[in-house]
Amino acid sequence: MTETITVHVPLDDRAYDVRIGQGLIQDAGAQIGPFLQRSRVAIVTDETVSTLHLEPLRAALAAAGIASEALVLPAGEATKSWPHLTRCVEWLLEQRIERRDIVIALGGGVIGDLVGFAAAILRRGVRFVQIPTTLLAQVDSSVGGKTGINSGFGKNLIGAFHQPALVLADVGVLDTLSERDFHAGYGEVMKYGLLGDADFFAWLETNATQLRADMALRQQAVAHSVRMKAAIVLRDETEQGERALLNLGHTFGHALEAATGYSDRLLHGEGVAIGCALAFDLSARMGLCSQEEPGRVLAHLRQMNLPASLSEIPGELPDDAALIALMGQDKKVIDGQLRFVLAKGIGESFVSDAVESDVLASVLCEARR
């Protein structure tokens, strides 16, 4: 068993630890107990995760003398919606959760985002603990305090910044993921190398195919990703500038998720993977990076069995104009102007609003072939 790695996020009175290792769910009572004013917690999870990890978590809490109640929501992106947010908040009120209590988000990014938002607005803010059970959530959505739900107008447009009290990233539970879900989560790992660490991307090119089998490499990849995200969050907690770099690939990806109805046609990490490929293609067409860079990104996506173009998304997609209109709902938009995370090369990303519509349209058109 690997030794737990702790990444501290020193946000003054909102500081917290991200603990990354094996067996953290089985040790949850000892991990969470010091945060409790009274020995009870509320757990929110989904139907898929509950069958695998809810009872081990509750047993670990009970062994430490911590009582728990659980709400199980449907699995899937559609759960990040007003009806399920309302259900979650009302249930937490029914459980008489107070500001000094702890709400546990047990699941992937959907549950983490939804429960974090519920905790942010419940009694104007209660504490919550993230126990992310997917690779995507462990390296991205569980860290940094972004919470929220989706709208028919786009993804994550309704939400709040609300930092967790603790994150327990149990890398052992990733063994329970399907191959597709694991690889989709890898899209967010790869993103960190592409946006700001060329050496990490090179390391991934050598080691990423072993992350599913090698626990030590997996933990190293998760920890490095978390360190990178935490460092950016420290410098720009509420996404006024640099933190937007973390959205490399997301302007495209979120539009594609909306276009596919937030369904299993396209998982979030798959949308990010396609988005990263498109962002590098766009950057090359604009003369910002060499033509070799998009090829290197594409080769790595193929190596990891991830989609890289619109043609790989099953079913019909809206036309290019409709996709660009969906991009117009992106959170980076300022004064109605689309902004993209572009690249001067692998590990060198920046935010730009200088993308001409005809170049953007040509990238989308080519990606349909």
C-alpha positions in Angstrom: 0.0 0.0 0.0 1.3 3.4 -0.9 1.9 6.1 1.7 -0.7 8.9 1.7 0.3 12.1 0.0 -1.1 15.4 1.4 -1.5 18.5 -0.7 -2.3 21.5 1.5 -4.4 24.3 -0.1 -3.6 27.4 2.1 -6.6 29.6 1.5 -6.4 31.5 4.8 -9.5 30.6 6.9 -10.7 28.4 4.0 -7.5 26.2 4.0 -7.9 22.5 3.6 -5.9 19.3 2.8 -6.3 17.0 -0.1 -5.2 13.5 1.0 -4.3 11.1 -1.8 -3.8 7.4 -1.1 -5.2 3.9 -0.7 -7.8 2.9 1.9 -9.0 6.4 2.8 -12.6 5.4 2.7 -11.9 2.6 5.2 -10.1 5.2 7.3 -12.8 7.8 6.9 -13.9 7.9 10.6 -10.4 8.8 11.7 -10.0 11.3 8.8 -13.3 13.1 9.3 -13.8 12.8 13.1 -11.5 15.8 14.0 -13.8 18.1 12.0 -17.0 17.2 13.8 -18.6 19.1 16.5 -21.1 16.3 17.0 -20.8 12.7 15.9 -23.1 12.7 13.0 -22.8 13.4 9.2 -25.1 13.4 6.2 -23.9 11.6 3.0 -25.1 12.3 -0.5 -24.2 9.9 -3.3 -25.6 8.4 -6.4 -27.1 5.0 -7.3 -24.0 3.7 -9.0 -21.5 4.7 -6.2 -23.8 3.7 -3.4 -23.7 0.0 -4.4 -19.9 0.1 -4.3 -18.8 2.5 -1.6 -21.6 3.7 0.6 -21.7 0.8 3.1 -17.9 0.7 3.5 -18.0 4.4 4.2 -20.8 4.1 6.7 -19.1 1.2 8.4 -15.9 3.1 8.7 -17.7 6.1 10.2 -19.7 3.8 12.6 -16.5 2.2 13.8 -15.4 5.7 14.9 -18.7 6.3 16.6 -20.0 8.6 13.9 -23.7 8.2 12.9 -24.7 8.8 9.3 -27.7 9.2 7.1 -27.6 8.9 3.3 -29.4 10.3 0.3 -29.0 8.4 -2.9 -29.6 10.3 -6.1 -29.8 9.1 -9.7 -26.4 8.7 -11.5 -25.5 10.8 -14.5 -25.0 14.4 -15.6 -28.7 15.1 -15.6 -28.6 15.0 -11.8 -26.8 18.4 -11.8 -30.1 20.2 -12.1 -32.6 22.4 -10.2 -34.9 19.5 -9.2 -32.1 17.4 -7.7 -30.5 20.4 -6.0 -33.9 21.2 -4.4 -34.3 17.6 -3.3 -30.8 17.6 -1.8 -31.2 20.9 0.1 -34.6 19.9 1.4 -33.3 16.5 2.6 -30.4 18.2 4.4 -32.8 20.5 6.1 -34.9 17.5 7.1 -31.8 16.0 8.6 -31.4 19.2 10.6 -27.9 19.8 9.3 -26.3 22.9 10.9 -23.5 25.1 9.9 -21.0 23.3 12.1 -22.0 19.9 10.8 -20.4 18.1 7.8 -22.0 17.0 4.6 -20.1 14.3 2.7 -20.2 14.3 -1.1 -19.4 10.7 -2.1 -19.1 10.3 -5.8 -17.8 11.7 -9.0 -17.9 15.3 -10.3 -21.7 15.4 -10.6 -22.2 14.6 -7.0 -19.3 16.8 -5.8 -20.6 19.8 -7.8 -24.2 19.4 -6.7 -23.5 18.7 -3.0 -21.0 21.5 -2.8 -23.5 23.9 -4.2 -26.2 22.6 -1.8 -23.7 23.1 1.1 -22.9 26.6 -0.2 -26.5 27.8 -0.1 -27.8 25.7 2.9 -28.0 28.1 5.9 -25.8 30.4 3.8 -22.9 27.9 4.0 -22.2 24.6 5.8 -19.1 22.6 5.7 -18.6 19.6 3.4 -16.1 16.9 2.7 -15.3 15.7 -0.8 -14.8 11.9 -1.3 -14.3 11.7 -5.0 -14.7 8.3 -6.5 -13.7 8.9 -10.1 -10.3 9.9 -11.6 -11.9 13.0 -13.1 -13.2 14.2 -9.7 -10.0 13.4 -7.9 -7.8 15.5 -10.2 -10.2 18.3 -11.0 -13.7 18.9 -9.7 -13.1 18.0 -6.0 -10.4 20.6 -5.6 -10.8 24.4 -5.8 -14.3 25.1 -4.5 -16.2 25.4 -7.8 -19.7 24.1 -7.2 -22.8 24.2 -9.3 -25.5 22.8 -11.6 -26.2 22.9 -15.3 -28.8 24.8 -17.2 -30.5 24.3 -20.6 -28.3 27.2 -21.6 -25.1 25.5 -20.7 -22.9 23.6 -18.2 -22.1 24.9 -14.7 -23.7 28.3 -15.3 -25.4 28.3 -11.9 -23.2 27.9 -8.8 -20.9 29.3 -6.2 -17.4 29.1 -4.9 -17.4 27.1 -1.7 -14.2 25.4 -0.6 -14.4 21.9 1.0 -13.2 21.3 4.6 -11.3 18.2 3.4 -10.8 16.1 0.3 -10.1 12.3 0.6 -9.0 11.0 -2.8 -8.9 7.2 -2.4 -7.0 6.1 -5.5 -7.8 2.4 -4.7 -11.5 2.9 -5.5 -10.6 3.8 -9.1 -10.2 0.1 -9.7 -14.0 -0.1 -9.7 -14.3 2.3 -12.7 -15.1 1.0 -16.2 -12.4 1.4 -18.7 -14.4 4.2 -20.5 -14.9 6.1 -17.2 -11.2 5.8 -16.3 -10.0 7.0 -19.6 -12.5 9.8 -19.7 -11.1 11.0 -16.3 -7.7 10.8 -17.8 -8.7 13.6 -20.2 -8.4 16.0 -17.2 -5.0 14.6 -16.1 -3.6 15.1 -19.6 -5.0 18.7 -19.6 -2.6 19.7 -16.8 0.5 18.8 -18.8 -0.9 20.5 -21.9 -1.7 23.8 -20.1 1.4 24.3 -18.0 3.9 21.5 -17.6 5.5 20.0 -20.7 7.6 17.7 -18.5 4.5 16.2 -16.9 3.0 15.6 -20.4 6.2 13.9 -21.5 6.0 11.7 -18.3 2.4 10.9 -19.2 3.4 9.9 -22.7 5.7 7.3 -21.1 3.6 6.2 -18.1 -0.1 6.9 -18.7 -1.0 3.5 -20.2 0.1 2.0 -16.8 -2.0 4.2 -14.5 -4.8 1.7 -14.4 -2.5 -1.2 -13.3 0.2 0.6 -11.3 -1.1 2.1 -8.1 2.0 4.1 -7.4 2.0 5.7 -10.8 -1.7 6.4 -10.5 -1.2 8.1 -7.1 1.7 10.1 -8.5 -0.4 11.4 -11.5 -3.3 12.3 -9.2 -1.0 14.1 -6.7 0.8 16.1 -9.4 -2.5 17.1 -11.0 -3.8 18.3 -7.6 -0.7 20.2 -6.9 -1.0 22.0 -10.2 -4.6 22.9 -9.7 -4.1 24.0 -6.1 -1.3 26.3 -7.1 -3.4 28.0 -9.7 -6.4 28.2 -7.3 -4.2 29.9 -4.8 -3.3 32.6 -7.3 -6.9 33.1 -8.6 -9.5 31.5 -6.4 -12.6 33.0 -8.1 -11.4 32.7 -11.7 -10.7 36.4 -12.5 -7.7 35.6 -14.7 -5.2 32.7 -14.5 -7.6 30.1 -13.3 -9.3 30.2 -16.7 -6.4 28.2 -18.0 -7.8 25.2 -16.2 -10.6 25.3 -18.8 -8.3 24.2 -21.6 -10.5 22.3 -24.0 -13.6 23.1 -22.0 -15.1 25.8 -24.3 -15.4 23.2 -27.0 -16.1 20.4 -24.6 -18.9 22.1 -22.7 -20.6 23.1 -25.9 -20.4 19.5 -27.1 -21.9 18.2 -23.8 -24.8 20.6 -24.2 -25.3 19.5 -27.8 -25.4 15.9 -26.8 -27.9 16.6 -24.0 -25.5 15.8 -21.1 -25.9 12.1 -22.0 -23.7 9.0 -22.2 -23.1 9.9 -25.8 -20.2 12.1 -24.6 -18.7 11.9 -21.1 -17.2 15.1 -19.7 -13.6 13.9 -19.9 -14.2 12.8 -23.5 -15.5 16.3 -24.3 -12.4 17.8 -22.7 -10.2 15.4 -24.7 -11.8 16.5 -28.0 -11.7 20.1 -26.8 -7.9 19.9 -26.2 -7.4 18.5 -29.6 -9.5 21.2 -31.2 -7.7 23.9 -29.1 -4.3 22.8 -30.3 -5.6 22.5 -33.9 -7.0 26.1 -33.6 -3.7 27.3 -32.2 -1.7 25.8 -35.0 -4.1 27.2 -37.7 -3.6 30.7 -36.1 0.2 30.3 -36.2 0.6 30.2 -32.5 2.3 26.8 -32.3 4.0 24.4 -34.7 2.0 21.9 -36.7 3.7 19.1 -34.8 2.1 20.0 -31.5 -1.5 19.0 -32.5 -0.1 15.8 -33.9 1.5 15.0 -30.6 -1.7 15.6 -28.7 -3.7 13.5 -31.2 -1.2 10.6 -30.9 -1.5 10.6 -27.1 -5.3 10.7 -27.3 -5.2 7.7 -29.6 -2.7 6.0 -27.2 -5.2 6.4 -24.4 -8.3 5.3 -26.4 -9.8 8.8 -26.2 -11.9 10.5 -28.9 -10.2 13.5 -30.7 -12.8 14.7 -33.2 -16.5 15.5 -33.6 -16.8 12.5 -36.0 -16.2 10.2 -33.1 -19.2 11.4 -31.2 -22.2 9.0 -31.9 -25.4 10.4 -33.3 -26.1 13.7 -35.0 -24.6 17.0 -33.9 -25.9 20.5 -34.4 -24.3 22.5 -37.2 -21.2 24.6 -36.7 -23.2 27.8 -36.1 -25.3 26.1 -33.4 -22.1 24.8 -31.7 -20.6 28.3 -31.7 -23.8 29.7 -30.3 -23.5 27.1 -27.4 -19.9 28.3 -26.9 -21.3 31.8 -26.4 -22.7 30.6 -23.0 -19.2 29.8 -21.8 -18.3 31.4 -18.4 -15.1 32.9 -19.9 -17.2 35.1 -22.3 -16.7 38.8 -21.6 -19.0 41.5 -23.2 -20.3 38.8 -25.5 -16.8 38.0 -26.9 -15.8 34.3 -27.1 -12.5 33.6 -25.2 -10.5 30.4 -25.8 -7.6 28.8 -24.0 -5.0 28.5 -26.7 -1.4 27.2 -26.8 2.0 28.4 -27.9 3.1 24.8 -27.4 2.6 21.9 -25.0 2.8 23.4 -21.5 2.3 27.0 -22.7 -1.3 28.0 -22.7 -3.0 31.4 -22.5 -6.5 32.9 -22.8 -7.4 34.8 -25.9 -10.4 36.5 -27.5 -8.6 37.0 -30.8 -10.1 34.0 -32.6 -11.6 34.8 -36.0 -15.0 33.1 -36.7 -13.9 31.7 -40.1 -10.9 30.0 -38.6 -13.0 28.6 -35.8 -15.6 27.3 -38.3 -12.9 25.7 -40.4 -11.6 23.8 -37.3 -15.1 22.5 -36.5 -15.7 21.6 -40.1 -12.5 19.6 -40.4 -13.2 17.8 -37.1 -16.5 16.4 -38.5 -14.6 14.4 -41.2 
